Amino acid sequence: MNALSGLAGGIVIGALLGAGGVWVAKSQKTTPPQPAPTAQPSLPNAAISQAETQALFELDGKVYTDKDIGTEIQSQTYDIRFEAYERLTNTLTQYALQKSLAKEKGKDQSDPLPRLDELVDVAPPSDEEAKSLYEANKSRFPEGTSFEQLRPDIDRYLKNQKLSDQIRNKSEELKNSQRFRILVAMPVAPKVNIDITPFVAKGPSSAANTLVEVADYLCPHCQAAAIEMDQIVKDLGNKVRFVPVPYSLRNETLSGSLARGAYCAKQQGDEAFWKYHEAAFRVARTKGWKISDPDAKDPVLEVAKEAQIDAAKIETCIPTPEAAAFVTSTSNAMQKIGVTGTPSFFLNGQRIQVSGKPLREAITSQLVSSH
């Protein structure tokens, strides 16, 4: 292992062309941000119906399709299909890029194609670039290791970074051109029934669209999305009824405490809930609270005071069986519709796939017209 192994690492060509949003799942693993796959148009109702009637398996003479299996299994099969779709489109995009670059370079386009690192020109790192990286990371290198000793590793690292940037840029250029498009159909998320009655809603009940966000107050990506969601909902106005679901990734920790606090804030009225909801993301982010932090009431009271709602009533409410039952029932209900990580978004009962695309674009591209 070389001295730069603790930095960002080398490059994996296939991953550079991939997708992947940064969302916290139950496992708490994160994925580095990647370029988006080629956008696919929304599928018409006929395509959705076809997906629902695709034969999956036969048991005792009965053929089962998506509509014959439970919601949880539907969600799991969708996740598997989407993961396979992303892997397939990434592979096809990489192959198309190799073909395109080989053509530009006047090289043989028959298989096997030249590797991408053979098709992309990268200037060698300059002395200034190498020295700058060395100085910025000097404390991370073994004591007494000189710049001259590390120069080969530094050059290799910087070249890989430049190569990765070049491949990303060329991949995006190809995706945005009229020359290339993915023809493989994106899998369709299953429709689910979400009971929104236990939660507070913003927007008219007559709105053509119902947008549900399932979020944990301690999920860093939920905290980042909260600011954007507030503006998106404001901009959409009467087109959308927005329903935030206070979800706990771990009911037995501070995550569950804050979700109980949301229930208790709601008991003081919808306005109190919204104040608590917004303050919980803000305070948790500022304080650096983590999902693994222990169950405690003081942070909940801190949020209540920040929200300027009745903290004494919150303190009385959070240890009650009713508050605990709300958190448990919410967790069970969301897991039944396929929520495995946060934030998760559903528009009109259909999960929004935000992987590799801006949140606003992912939402607005699936809006139903009120006309």
C-alpha positions as a printed NumPy array, in Angstrom:
array([[  0.   ,   0.   ,   0.   ],
       [  1.52 ,   3.35 ,  -0.978],
       [  1.704,   6.489,   1.116],
       [ -1.263,   8.047,  -0.644],
       [ -3.647,   5.195,   0.105],
       [ -5.279,   7.269,   2.841],
       [ -6.33 ,   9.964,   0.397],
       [ -9.177,   9.752,  -2.065],
       [ -7.707,   6.66 ,  -3.72 ],
       [ -7.26 ,   5.673,  -7.323],
       [ -9.932,   5.494,  -9.97 ],
       [-12.286,   2.758, -11.009],
       [-13.248,   3.549, -14.575],
       [-16.68 ,   1.921, -14.493],
       [-17.702,   3.808, -11.351],
       [-16.996,   7.141, -13.005],
       [-19.85 ,   6.59 , -15.399],
       [-22.28 ,   5.375, -12.798],
       [-25.084,   6.832, -10.79 ],
       [-25.871,   6.964,  -7.153],
       [-27.425,   9.551,  -4.853],
       [-26.09 ,  10.146,  -1.36 ],
       [-28.786,   8.857,   0.957],
       [-28.479,   7.232,   4.352],
       [-29.904,   3.734,   4.513],
       [-30.465,   1.422,   7.462],
       [-26.891,   0.233,   7.171],
       [-25.701,   3.846,   7.329],
       [-23.471,   3.3  ,   4.305],
       [-23.003,   6.153,   1.861],
       [-22.021,   6.215,  -1.774],
       [-19.792,   8.881,  -3.332],
       [-21.679,  11.193,  -5.696],
       [-21.496,  10.043,  -9.302],
       [-22.661,  11.412, -12.657],
       [-26.282,  10.677, -13.452],
       [-27.283,   7.969, -15.896],
       [-28.933,   9.065, -19.107],
       [-32.354,  10.435, -18.236],
       [-35.348,   8.347, -19.213],
       [-38.777,   9.784, -19.99 ],
       [-41.673,   8.911, -17.718],
       [-43.325,   5.738, -18.865],
       [-46.939,   5.87 , -20.021],
       [-49.705,   4.019, -18.211],
       [-49.489,   1.199, -20.747],
       [-45.885,   0.539, -19.746],
       [-46.817,   0.591, -16.064],
       [-49.619,  -1.898, -16.685],
       [-47.222,  -4.124, -18.607],
       [-44.784,  -4.041, -15.682],
       [-47.56 ,  -5.02 , -13.265],
       [-48.541,  -8.025, -15.373],
       [-45.056,  -9.4  , -16.022],
       [-44.926, -13.038, -14.958],
       [-42.588, -13.585, -12.007],
       [-43.06 , -17.178, -10.917],
       [-45.552, -20.025, -10.864],
       [-46.709, -21.856,  -7.732],
       [-49.272, -24.679,  -7.666],
       [-50.449, -23.796, -11.138],
       [-50.911, -20.053, -10.411],
       [-48.753, -17.506, -12.22 ],
       [-47.745, -14.594,  -9.982],
       [-47.101, -11.054, -11.27 ],
       [-46.064,  -7.904,  -9.444],
       [-49.639,  -7.097,  -8.52 ],
       [-49.978, -10.527,  -6.845],
       [-47.107, -10.074,  -4.398],
       [-46.947,  -8.001,  -1.21 ],
       [-45.904,  -4.361,  -1.14 ],
       [-42.656,  -5.08 ,   0.693],
       [-41.644,  -7.707,  -1.888],
       [-42.703,  -5.406,  -4.723],
       [-40.379,  -2.747,  -3.326],
       [-37.519,  -5.209,  -2.933],
       [-37.887,  -6.49 ,  -6.491],
       [-38.006,  -2.892,  -7.747],
       [-34.779,  -2.085,  -5.891],
       [-33.116,  -5.138,  -7.429],
       [-34.327,  -4.182, -10.901],
       [-33.2  ,  -0.578, -10.517],
       [-29.774,  -1.612,  -9.277],
       [-29.458,  -3.937, -12.248],
       [-30.687,  -1.143, -14.545],
       [-28.034,   1.247, -13.237],
       [-25.278,  -1.338, -13.589],
       [-26.403,  -2.14 , -17.116],
       [-26.691,   1.489, -18.232],
       [-23.315,   2.287, -16.659],
       [-21.719,  -0.563, -18.591],
       [-23.407,   0.469, -21.835],
       [-22.441,   4.116, -21.331],
       [-18.824,   3.175, -20.729],
       [-18.814,   0.993, -23.834],
       [-20.411,   3.747, -25.94 ],
       [-17.837,   6.224, -24.653],
       [-15.02 ,   3.856, -25.578],
       [-16.498,   3.481, -29.088],
       [-16.907,   7.235, -29.447],
       [-13.403,   8.091, -28.263],
       [-11.845,   5.332, -30.359],
       [-13.577,   6.806, -33.422],
       [-12.326,  10.313, -32.562],
       [ -8.786,   8.967, -32.178],
       [ -8.987,   7.044, -35.453],
       [ -8.455,   3.746, -33.647],
       [ -9.909,   0.33 , -34.391],
       [-13.48 ,   0.185, -33.07 ],
       [-13.788,  -3.572, -33.111],
       [-13.71 ,  -5.546, -29.877],
       [-11.824,  -5.536, -27.669],
       [-11.85 ,  -1.75 , -27.559],
       [ -8.941,   0.268, -26.165],
       [ -9.273,   1.083, -22.461],
       [-10.555,   4.506, -21.51 ],
       [ -7.243,   5.473, -19.942],
       [ -5.669,   4.841, -23.349],
       [ -8.223,   7.064, -25.095],
       [ -8.05 ,  10.124, -22.834],
       [ -5.113,  12.533, -22.926],
       [ -3.994,  13.747, -19.517],
       [ -1.183,  16.237, -18.931],
       [  1.429,  15.147, -16.38 ],
       [  1.142,  16.86 , -12.983],
       [  3.177,  20.045, -12.664],
       [  5.727,  20.649,  -9.905],
       [  3.374,  23.205,  -8.395],
       [  0.43 ,  20.762,  -8.296],
       [  2.545,  18.016,  -6.747],
       [  4.05 ,  20.3  ,  -4.096],
       [  0.65 ,  21.764,  -3.255],
       [ -0.808,  18.303,  -2.616],
       [  2.235,  17.299,  -0.556],
       [  1.993,  20.387,   1.678],
       [ -1.769,  20.035,   2.145],
       [ -1.401,  16.413,   3.32 ],
       [  2.029,  16.533,   4.946],
       [  0.714,  15.657,   8.395],
       [ -0.824,  12.437,   7.049],
       [  2.432,  11.045,   5.67 ],
       [  4.938,   9.05 ,   7.752],
       [  7.173,  11.383,   9.722],
       [ 10.371,  12.267,   7.899],
       [  9.031,  11.277,   4.466],
       [ 10.326,  13.796,   1.941],
       [  8.579,  15.233,  -1.092],
       [ 11.145,  13.582,  -3.364],
       [ 10.402,  10.168,  -1.866],
       [  6.663,  10.589,  -2.409],
       [  6.815,  12.284,  -5.806],
       [  6.143,   9.102,  -7.853],
       [  3.064,   8.284,  -5.736],
       [  1.893,  11.898,  -5.861],
       [  2.24 ,  12.037,  -9.643],
       [  0.342,   8.776, -10.014],
       [ -2.422,  10.005,  -7.706],
       [ -2.783,  13.366,  -9.451],
       [ -2.777,  11.76 , -12.876],
       [ -5.56 ,   9.415, -11.8  ],
       [ -7.579,  12.351, -10.5  ],
       [ -7.152,  14.245, -13.767],
       [ -8.069,  11.133, -15.707],
       [-11.218,  10.636, -13.635],
       [-12.26 ,  14.253, -14.216],
       [-11.657,  13.95 , -17.952],
       [-13.691,  10.754, -18.207],
       [-16.536,  12.304, -16.21 ],
       [-16.572,  15.327, -18.497],
       [-16.483,  13.285, -21.681],
       [-19.18 ,  10.983, -20.354],
       [-21.444,  13.952, -19.625],
       [-20.749,  15.439, -23.049],
       [-21.779,  12.181, -24.696],
       [-24.921,  11.84 , -22.56 ],
       [-25.974,  15.411, -23.359],
       [-25.348,  15.054, -27.082],
       [-27.868,  13.979, -29.7  ],
       [-25.603,  11.086, -30.668],
       [-26.315,   8.852, -27.699],
       [-29.272,   7.676, -25.661],
       [-30.011,   4.632, -23.549],
       [-32.854,   2.544, -24.946],
       [-33.176,   0.125, -22.04 ],
       [-36.423,   0.843, -20.157],
       [-36.087,   2.091, -16.609],
       [-38.005,  -0.107, -14.13 ],
       [-41.263,   1.315, -12.799],
       [-41.631,   1.873,  -9.062],
       [-44.668,   0.087,  -7.593],
       [-47.693,   2.087,  -6.508],
       [-48.288,   1.999,  -2.75 ],
       [-51.042,   3.211,  -0.48 ],
       [-49.771,   5.647,   2.129],
       [-52.06 ,   6.554,   5.017],
       [-51.232,  10.209,   5.605],
       [-53.886,  10.815,   8.275],
       [-51.427,  10.543,  11.218],
       [-49.244,  13.28 ,   9.761],
       [-49.413,  17.026,   9.177],
       [-49.883,  18.231,   5.605],
       [-49.122,  21.523,   3.877],
       [-51.079,  22.558,   0.805],
       [-54.654,  22.092,  -0.377],
       [-56.314,  18.685,  -0.015],
       [-57.591,  19.223,  -3.567],
       [-54.053,  19.398,  -4.997],
       [-53.429,  17.116,  -7.967],
       [-50.273,  15.765,  -6.327],
       [-49.432,  14.425,  -2.885],
       [-45.733,  14.497,  -2.06 ],
       [-44.591,  12.448,   0.927],
       [-41.092,  12.773,   2.376],
       [-39.904,  10.161,   4.856],
       [-36.974,  11.597,   6.797],
       [-34.963,  11.095,   9.971],
       [-34.004,  14.333,  11.734],
       [-30.495,  12.977,  12.332],
       [-29.859,  11.787,   8.772],
       [-27.278,  14.218,   7.294],
       [-28.761,  13.952,   3.807],
       [-32.236,  14.615,   5.188],
       [-30.885,  17.738,   6.877],
       [-29.385,  18.893,   3.582],
       [-32.59 ,  18.071,   1.665],
       [-34.797,  19.897,   4.203],
       [-33.642,  23.322,   3.053],
       [-34.168,  22.466,  -0.597],
       [-37.54 ,  20.837,   0.059],
       [-38.828,  23.949,   1.788],
       [-38.142,  26.022,  -1.332],
       [-39.441,  23.359,  -3.726],
       [-42.759,  23.127,  -1.856],
       [-43.088,  26.918,  -1.823],
       [-42.42 ,  27.112,  -5.565],
       [-44.921,  24.359,  -6.398],
       [-47.652,  26.129,  -4.45 ],
       [-51.124,  24.677,  -4.947],
       [-49.867,  21.944,  -7.262],
       [-48.752,  19.813,  -4.334],
       [-49.895,  18.701,  -0.918],
       [-46.72 ,  18.062,   1.06 ],
       [-46.638,  15.511,   3.877],
       [-43.454,  15.081,   5.937],
       [-43.2  ,  11.8  ,   7.846],
       [-41.024,  11.976,  11.006],
       [-39.281,   8.626,  10.655],
       [-36.736,   7.057,  12.985],
       [-33.983,   4.885,  11.578],
       [-33.342,   3.615,  15.117],
       [-36.257,   3.979,  17.501],
       [-34.17 ,   3.174,  20.582],
       [-31.741,   6.08 ,  20.1  ],
       [-31.936,   9.882,  19.904],
       [-33.45 ,   9.355,  16.468],
       [-36.545,   7.909,  18.151],
       [-36.545,  10.664,  20.796],
       [-36.774,  13.386,  18.16 ],
       [-39.522,  11.512,  16.296],
       [-41.501,  11.299,  19.544],
       [-40.92 ,  15.02 ,  19.932],
       [-42.499,  15.593,  16.516],
       [-45.593,  13.675,  17.634],
       [-45.754,  15.761,  20.824],
       [-45.337,  19.013,  18.887],
       [-48.274,  18.005,  16.696],
       [-50.416,  17.75 ,  19.821],
       [-49.96 ,  21.521,  20.165],
       [-51.289,  22.09 ,  16.653],
       [-50.072,  22.026,  13.083],
       [-48.206,  25.322,  13.412],
       [-46.264,  23.986,  16.391],
       [-45.374,  20.854,  14.428],
       [-43.952,  22.83 ,  11.507],
       [-41.874,  24.973,  13.868],
       [-40.51 ,  21.851,  15.574],
       [-39.967,  20.042,  12.262],
       [-37.864,  22.844,  10.807],
       [-35.967,  23.457,  14.057],
       [-35.154,  19.749,  14.523],
       [-33.223,  19.561,  11.244],
       [-31.499,  22.883,  11.921],
       [-30.463,  22.203,  15.528],
       [-29.42 ,  18.597,  14.857],
       [-27.194,  19.747,  12.003],
       [-25.644,  22.538,  14.073],
       [-25.041,  20.31 ,  17.095],
       [-23.734,  17.406,  15.063],
       [-26.101,  14.907,  16.697],
       [-25.883,  11.374,  15.309],
       [-28.403,   8.586,  14.852],
       [-26.335,   6.428,  17.19 ],
       [-26.557,   8.976,  20.04 ],
       [-28.468,   7.606,  23.068],
       [-32.144,   8.17 ,  23.722],
       [-32.492,  11.463,  25.615],
       [-35.113,  14.115,  26.301],
       [-32.822,  17.153,  26.685],
       [-32.057,  17.479,  22.945],
       [-35.788,  17.279,  22.216],
       [-36.441,  20.083,  24.707],
       [-33.625,  22.083,  23.108],
       [-35.379,  21.775,  19.75 ],
       [-38.723,  22.746,  21.317],
       [-37.196,  25.895,  22.825],
       [-35.532,  26.767,  19.52 ],
       [-38.927,  26.329,  17.85 ],
       [-40.537,  28.547,  20.513],
       [-43.245,  26.04 ,  21.377],
       [-44.32 ,  24.848,  24.838],
       [-41.318,  22.811,  26.016],
       [-43.043,  21.821,  29.276],
       [-45.822,  20.084,  27.355],
       [-43.223,  18.362,  25.169],
       [-41.39 ,  17.118,  28.283],
       [-44.605,  15.651,  29.658],
       [-45.526,  14.034,  26.348],
       [-42.323,  12.383,  25.082],
       [-42.235,   9.504,  27.624],
       [-45.902,   8.577,  27.064],
       [-47.015,   5.292,  25.467],
       [-48.862,   7.297,  22.811],
       [-45.663,   8.985,  21.627],
       [-43.803,   5.67 ,  21.542],
       [-46.693,   4.012,  19.689],
       [-46.612,   6.754,  17.043],
       [-42.919,   6.145,  16.342],
       [-43.366,   2.361,  16.207],
       [-46.454,   2.47 ,  13.992],
       [-44.777,   4.979,  11.661],
       [-41.704,   2.755,  11.327],
       [-43.844,  -0.301,  10.618],
       [-46.024,   1.515,   8.084],
       [-43.089,   2.978,   6.188],
       [-41.195,  -0.317,   6.103],
       [-44.271,  -2.021,   4.658],
       [-44.22 ,   0.344,   1.692],
       [-40.534,  -0.301,   1.087],
       [-38.703,   2.453,   2.981],
       [-35.232,   1.163,   3.802],
       [-33.366,   4.458,   4.05 ],
       [-33.848,   8.185,   4.325],
       [-34.804,  10.472,   2.804],
       [-37.37 ,   8.591,   0.731],
       [-39.863,  10.445,  -1.452],
       [-43.225,   9.317,  -2.806],
       [-45.31 ,  11.251,  -5.314],
       [-48.924,  10.12 ,  -5.618],
       [-47.995,   6.809,  -4.015],
       [-45.061,   6.089,  -6.292],
       [-41.488,   6.25 ,  -5.043],
       [-39.402,   8.982,  -6.653],
       [-36.058,   7.722,  -7.885],
       [-33.648,  10.524,  -7.062],
       [-30.463,   8.603,  -7.758],
       [-28.068,  10.712,  -9.803],
       [-30.38 ,  13.647, -10.499],
       [-31.287,  16.922,  -8.745],
       [-34.136,  16.556,  -6.233],
       [-36.206,  19.314,  -7.848],
       [-35.918,  17.694, -11.273],
       [-36.808,  14.258,  -9.883],
       [-39.978,  15.641,  -8.293],
       [-41.179,  17.998, -11.02 ],
       [-40.639,  15.437, -13.788],
       [-43.315,  13.221, -12.21 ],
       [-45.912,  15.861, -11.342],
       [-49.453,  15.246, -12.523],
       [-51.19 ,  18.17 , -14.186],
       [-54.291,  19.507, -12.461],
       [-56.001,  19.931, -15.834]])
